[in-house]
Amino acid sequence: MFASRVDADRLRFRDRPETDVRFRGSAGRTSASRSERRNLPDRVTGAGEHRDVRVDYLLTSRLDPLAGA
């Protein structure tokens, strides 16, 4: 498991950010990610300023004991 938190008093994007989460490697595992945001929309545009921002991100991955059986 990987967890992170980012806090910002002020955040501004010049361009719309491009994000991508990929799980690569061998089969036989279950992976997931999610984020929770405060004062930041799910889809950020390149315009505007965001204040008092928080993003919590969680990434989990576990081996599947039945894989390859």
C-alpha positions as CSV (number, residue, x, y, z in Angstrom):
1,M,0.0,0.0,0.0
2,F,1.2,3.5,-0.8
3,A,-0.6,6.6,0.6
4,S,0.2,10.2,0.2
5,R,-1.3,13.6,1.0
6,V,-0.7,16.9,-0.6
7,D,-1.8,20.2,0.9
8,A,-1.6,23.6,-0.8
9,D,-2.7,27.1,0.2
10,R,-2.9,28.0,-3.5
11,L,-2.7,25.9,-6.7
12,R,-2.9,27.1,-10.3
13,F,-2.6,25.1,-13.5
14,R,-1.6,26.7,-16.8
15,D,-2.8,23.8,-18.8
16,R,-5.3,21.0,-18.1
17,P,-3.2,18.3,-16.4
18,E,-3.0,14.8,-18.0
19,T,-3.0,12.0,-15.5
20,D,-2.8,8.2,-16.1
21,V,-2.5,5.3,-13.7
22,R,-1.4,1.9,-15.1
23,F,-0.6,-1.3,-13.4
24,R,2.1,-3.2,-15.4
25,G,3.9,-6.4,-14.8
26,S,3.0,-10.0,-14.4
27,A,-0.6,-11.2,-13.9
28,G,-1.6,-12.6,-10.6
29,R,-2.2,-9.5,-8.6
30,T,-5.1,-7.2,-7.8
31,S,-4.4,-3.4,-7.9
32,A,-6.5,-0.3,-7.3
33,S,-6.0,3.4,-6.8
34,R,-8.3,6.2,-5.7
35,S,-8.0,9.9,-4.7
36,E,-10.1,12.2,-2.5
37,R,-9.9,15.9,-3.1
38,R,-10.8,19.0,-1.2
39,N,-11.5,22.3,-3.1
40,L,-10.3,20.7,-6.3
41,P,-12.7,19.4,-9.0
42,D,-12.3,15.8,-10.3
43,R,-11.5,17.3,-13.8
44,V,-9.2,20.2,-13.5
45,T,-9.2,22.8,-16.3
46,G,-6.2,25.0,-17.1
47,A,-8.0,28.1,-15.9
48,G,-8.5,29.5,-12.5
49,E,-6.8,29.3,-9.1
50,H,-7.7,26.8,-6.3
51,R,-7.3,27.6,-2.6
52,D,-6.9,25.5,0.5
53,V,-6.4,22.3,-1.6
54,R,-5.9,18.8,-0.3
55,V,-5.5,15.6,-2.3
56,D,-5.3,12.2,-0.6
57,Y,-4.1,9.4,-2.9
58,L,-4.1,5.6,-2.1
59,L,-2.6,2.9,-4.2
60,T,-3.0,-0.8,-3.2
61,S,-1.7,-4.0,-4.8
62,R,-1.8,-7.5,-3.6
63,L,-0.8,-10.9,-4.9
64,D,-3.6,-13.2,-5.9
65,P,-2.8,-16.6,-4.3
66,L,-5.0,-18.5,-6.8
67,A,-3.3,-17.0,-9.9
68,G,-1.4,-19.6,-11.8
69,A,-2.9,-22.5,-9.8
